[in-house]
Amino acid sequence: MTQQNVVLSKTKSGINRDITVAQKPPPAAPGYIPIPRRRVLKNLEINGGQRINAWVDSMRASSPTQAKSTSSFAEEQSSWILRHPSALDMFEQIMDASRGKQIVMFLDYDGTLSPIVDDPDRAFMSDSMRKTVRKLARCFPTAIVTGRCRDKVYNFVRLAELYYAGSHGMDIQGPTRDSKYTKDKGEAVLFQPASEFLPMIDEVYNKLVEKMKSIPGAGVENNKFCVSVHFRCVDEKKWTELAQQVRSVLKEYPKLRLNQGRKVLEIRPSIKWDKGKALEFLLESLGFANCNDVFPVYIGDDKTDEDAFKKLRDRGQGDGFPSTFGGVETSIPPTPNTFPGVNG
């Protein structure tokens, strides 16, 4: 891992000033529960010579536009469950593995704490889910790790006692309200390893907004350190044009890279930083960098969360839980029952 620039500000947090980002993962800890690997979609490189139709094929593969038949969906669901046992079914085993250890919670936002919706500005968190996350944070250090802009997801969640890692972990802030898990009151709060890319991201955002005006249903979202091009509401016949327009902008910015999520193309800086690195940074900030008595739990539903799952496997600590079926979208929204034992 390479060291990154750090930008610090003066608000309350439990994040230490003196943090070395480059660190070799500690050896595997006893009690680690392995989660089977899922096939990770390779990043779509801007200058790798890949053709537009390869982009579109990849978009179709990860973002099916036609609903599966009931029997087909049932078969895929059954197969997926066999390969990925339910965390709820394994709850006792997980609790046994975490016994005597400090649990640290990491939660994705979209599709995990809120339902997937057509309009990303309306991905509201329910009051019952907010109440559950508040209770969770009273029990364990808790962080929201999201591709969203940190300020935007904070406005959705509105819980000052949490850690927030926006822009896929490129914008991290500790609690602005005292909690029993903050280490040094009044310490520096902000970590931004890609701050020099802000002007470039703004340029790309403005150009993509203009380009997408010709494509009905397309949406462009500025997530501060990354730009998201949403094609959830775009006719599949227009996907090729959309990919061409995105490429026409990005070919001028070799320092940016393109990644793909569910019905979204994400443009971000080409630095060695992702949700997995953010998880590692937060664990170090909390003082758990080389501890065997910590049990991190990560819950997320998108491809970008797999970086965090992999980091937990590499560290040999804790668990990562996909919160929906791999590659299969569902209309069933997440519920507070995702966190048994916290409610009531």
Secondary structure, DSSP 8 states (H G I E B T S, - for coil): ----------S--S--S------------TT------------B-TTS---HHHHHHHHHHHS--S---HHHHHHHHHHHHHHS--TTTTHHHHHHHHTTSEEEEEE-SBTTTB---SSGGG----HHHHHHHHHHHHHS-EEEE-SS-HHHHHHHH--TTSEEEEGGGTEEE--SS--TT-SSTT---EE-TTGGGHHHHHHHHHHHHHHHTTSTT-EEEE-SS-EEEE-TTS-GGGHHHHHHHHHHHHTT-TTEEEEEETTEEEEEESSS--HHHHHHHHHHHTT-TT-SSEEEEEEE-SGGGHHHHHHHHHHT-SEEEESS-TT---S----GGGSTTT--
